[in-house]
Amino acid sequence: MTNLWKNLLIGGFLAAFLILLGFFNATKPRILVLHSAGPDSSWARQVDRGMDEALARNRRPLSVERNYLGLDSPAAPRRVEEARSEAQRAVARFQPDVLIAVDDEANSLVAQEYVGRESPRILYVSLNRPPSDLGYVGAANVSGIAEQLPLAAVRDAVMDLFPGRAPTVAVIGVDNETGSAEMAQVRAFDWSPLSVDEAVLVAKAEDWRAFVQGVAAADVLLVLGTHDLPGEGGVRVTAAEINRWTQEQARPLPIGTQVNFVEDGGGLSFSPPPEESGAKAIGLALDWLDARDTPGAPAPVVSDHFEVAVRPAVLAARGVVLPPIYLEAARENGTLFK
């Protein structure tokens, strides 16, 4: 009889523990991170790294889940709709308290649908188009980080590299939603005394190559975010291959707007800081959940920070010598490549 009571007591404690554990897990705040790109994207990995660093410093119990649309390359309408449906099912299943939508596709395809609702709260990150385009401005359940390409830094660097001249710039990017938003920023920016004579968005690798080979008269080729592109015969050309080919074959000096341009073999880039954006997004989400700084949504911000990446040997092969300040900025950031 004593053993029976002992077993019943142990069983009761175990049952209570499991019930309390289930209740604890069920009541933890839930954050769903929705990436526009795929999990292998260099940009998504770096944003995730910044988020992980911020989460490692957090002491509040959280449930965090990530979902990837995989739309960093031009996709057929059917594939876009499939990715959208999968993300909607993830939201319905996980029921996040905060939905962190990274880049333009995640916001326009999914997060935008929840504007004005009590749940989830929407936190946009790396949004290149104006938040007002998505109905975000004034919505009580929306905040986030809008992204500005570091075009002023590009302009200043070009003036340093071509002193006493008014250099010409050509621009190329990928024909997707993020690329369109980036190109809109390029067109709205005051480049004076530089001039942007040609700018194009492409959806195929052969169109990319044709444009790059046709802009021989430009001084600089500004390379917006690159992604995998379909090539001839249905072969997919990776972003890394496109970056390397562009650096090697372009007559104008290529300058990227993403760090992976230099990682892949390019010479120079000025990029929004993905790790900083990821860490800041988690910080804003925690503030919103805890109401630590404000009783409502944290104030939306515009990120105009940037990081420099340099590969001096590649620039030297073109006879380009950067002022030391750029090299030191890259060294400090860990983006000075051999």
N, C-alpha and C positions, 0 to 999 in steps of 0.2 A: 504493500500500500504506500509505503514511503517513497519507493521508486516511482510509482505512478504519479504521486503528487509532484515529485521532482521533475518528471518528464513533462507534466502538464504546465508547471511553472516555467520551465525552459521554453516550451512551445509557445506559451503566452507572451513571454518576453520577445521571442523571435518574431511572432506575428505583429506585436506592437511596433517593434523596430522597423519591420518592412512597411507597415502602414505609415509610420512617421517619415521613413525615407521616401516613400512614394509621394506623400504630401509635400515634403520638402522640395523634391524635384519638380513637382507639378506647379509649385508656386514661385519657383525661381524666375526672375525676369528672362525673357527670351529675345535674343537678337538674331535676326536672319540677315546675312550679308549676301546680296545678290550682285554678282559680277556680270558685266556685259560680255567680257572675254571668257575664254576657256581657262581651265586650271593650269595649263602649260604656258600661258601668256606671261612674258617677262614682266609686263606692267602689273598684271593681277598678282603675280607672286610677290612683287615688291610692296604692293598695297597690303597684302596679307601679312607680310613680314612686319610692317609697321603696326598693324592691328594686333598681331601676336605679342609684340613688345609691350604695347599698352595694356593688353589683357594680363600679361604676366605681372604687372605692377598692381593690378586691381585685386582687392581683397573681398569684394562682394560676390557672393555666389551668382553665377549666370549660366544660362544655357545659350551657347552660340553655335549656329549652324551656317554653312556656306553653300551657295548654289551658283552654278556658272551657266550663263546662257550660251556661251561659246559662239558669240556673234562678232568676234573681232575681225573676221574676214567677210567680204561680200557674200551674202547667202540668198538662196532662192526664197520666194515668199512662203512656200510650204515649210521650209526649215525654220524660218523666223516664227511662224505660227506655232510650230511644234515646241520650240524653245519657250515661247511665251506661255503656252499651256502648261508645260512642265513646271515653270516657275510659279504660276498661279496655284497649281496643286500643292507645291511646297509651302506656299503661304497659308493655304487653307488647312494643311495638315499640321504645320508647326505653330500657327497662330502667334506670330511674333508680336512682342510689345513694341519693338523698333525694327523697321525694315531699312537697312542701309543699302541704298541703290548706288552702285559704282558705275560711272560713265553714262553717256547719254542714252544708250539703248535700254539699259535696265530701268531708267527713269521713264522714258516715253512709252515703252511697251508694257511695263508692269506697275511700277510705283505710282504713276500718274492716276491709275484707276482708284486709288484709295484716298485721294485728296478729299478733305472735308469729313472723313469718317472718324469715329472715335478711336478705332484701332484698325491697322497698326499706325504708329507714328512713323513718318517718312523722314529719313535723313539722307539727302542726296550728297554724293561725293564725286569730285572730278567732273562736274557738269559744265560742259563747254558752252552750251546755248543758254540764253537768259532764262532764269527760273520762271519768269512771267510767262514764257511760251507754254509752260506746262500747267499753268494755273496755280503755281506754288506760292506766289506772293500773296500774303494776307491770310493764307490757310493756317488755322490754329494747329494742325497736326503735321506741319511741314517745317523743316529747317535743313541746313546743310552747308556744304562748302562748294561754291562755284569756282571754276578754274579759269585762270587767264594764262594763255601762252606767254612766255617771256619774250615777246617780240621786241620790246624796247632794248633788252639785253642783246638780242641778235643784231638789231640796228646799230647799237653802239660798237659792238665787236667788229662788224663789217666796216664801219667808218675807221676803226683803228687799223684794220688790215689793208684798207685802200685809201690811205691819206691823200688829201688834196683832190679827191675825185667824187663824183656822184654815182656810185655803183648801181648796176641793174640787178634785179633779183627775179628769179623764176621760182615757182612754188609747185610742188607736187604732193598729193595725198591720196588716200584710199577713198573710194566712193561708197561710204557708208554713213550712218547717222553722225558718228563722232567726227569723221572726216569733214562732213559738211559743216558741222558747227565750228571746227577748227578753221576751215577756210573762210567762214563768215567773219571770224575774228581777224584773220589776215587782211581781208578786204576792208574792214572798218578801221584798221590801224593807220595812223599817220606815219608813213615811212620816210617822209622828207628828211634829208635831201636824197634818200635812195628812191628808186622807182621800181615798182613791181610791174613788169611788162607782160608776163605770161603766168597763168595759174590754172591748174587742172586737177581734177579728181578722176581716178581711173579704177576700173574693176577687173582688169586682166593684166597679167605680167607683160604680155607683148605690148600693150598700150603704155605701160610704165616705161619700158625700154625705149620705145619710139619717141616718147616725149623727152626723156633724158638725153637721147642722142641728137634731138633736134633743137636744143637750147644752147648751142655752142657760143652764141654771142653774149649770153648773160655772164655776169661776174660771180654770182652766188646762186646755188640751187638750194632752196629751203625745203627740207624733207620733213613733212608732217608725219604723224604716227604711221608706221608701216605694219602691214599684216600679211599673212599668207594670201597669195593670189593664184587663181587658176591660170595655168600655162597652156601651151599648145599640146594637143592630144589628151587633154584632161589631166595632165600632170600638175600637181600642186607645187608652186614655188614658194618656199618658206620666206618669212620676213627676214630672217638672217641672210639668206641668199640674196634677196633683193637689196638689203643694206650694203652687203659686201660688193655686189655688182655695181651699185650706184657710186660707191666711193671710188672704185677702180676705173669706171668707164666715163663718168661725168667730166666734161671739160670745165664747167664752172666749179667753184669750191663748194662741196656739199656741207651743209650745216643741218643737223637733225634737231628735232624738238622732243625727242625721247632718249633716255639714257641708253636704251638697247641699241641705238644706232651706232654708238661708239663701241659698246660691248661686242657687236657683231663685226667690227673691223673699220668703222668709220673714224674720222679724225676729230670731229668737234660736234658737241651738241649742247643745247640749253633746254633743260627739261623741267616741267613742274615736278616737285618732289613726291614720288609715290609713297615712300615710307612715312613721310611726315603727314601726308593726307590720310593714310590709314590710321596712324596713331591719333590724329586730331579727331577723326570720325568716332573712334571709340570713346575718346574723352567727352565729346559732345553727347553721345548716347548715354553714358553714365551720368552726366550732369542732368540730362532730361529725365532719366529714370528716378534719380534721387532728389531732383529739384534742389540741387546744392547751391547753385548760383542764382537761379531764377525760378519762380513758381510755375512757369509755363515752358514753352519751347525755348531752347537757347537761341540767341540771335544768329541769323545766317551770316556767313562770312564769305569774303572773296579772297582766294589764295593767289597772291602774286609773287610768291617765293619761287625760286628756281635753283637748280643745281647744274654745275658745269661738268661735262665729261670731256676728256682730251686724250688723244693718242698721238703724242708728239712725233713719233717716227713716221706716221702716215702723213702728217702735215709737212714734215721736213721734206718728204719725197716730192711734194708740190712746191717747195720753196717758201712755205708759209711759216712764219715765226710769230707766235703769240706773245703778247706782253706777259711778263712774269705773274701778274695778278691772277690771270686765268689758270695758269698751271698750279699756283698755290691753292686756289679755290678748289680745283679738282683733287689735289693731293689731300686737302683737309677733309673732303667729302668721301674719299676712298674711290674716286672715279678717274684716277690718272692711270691710264693703261699703257703698257709697253708696246 
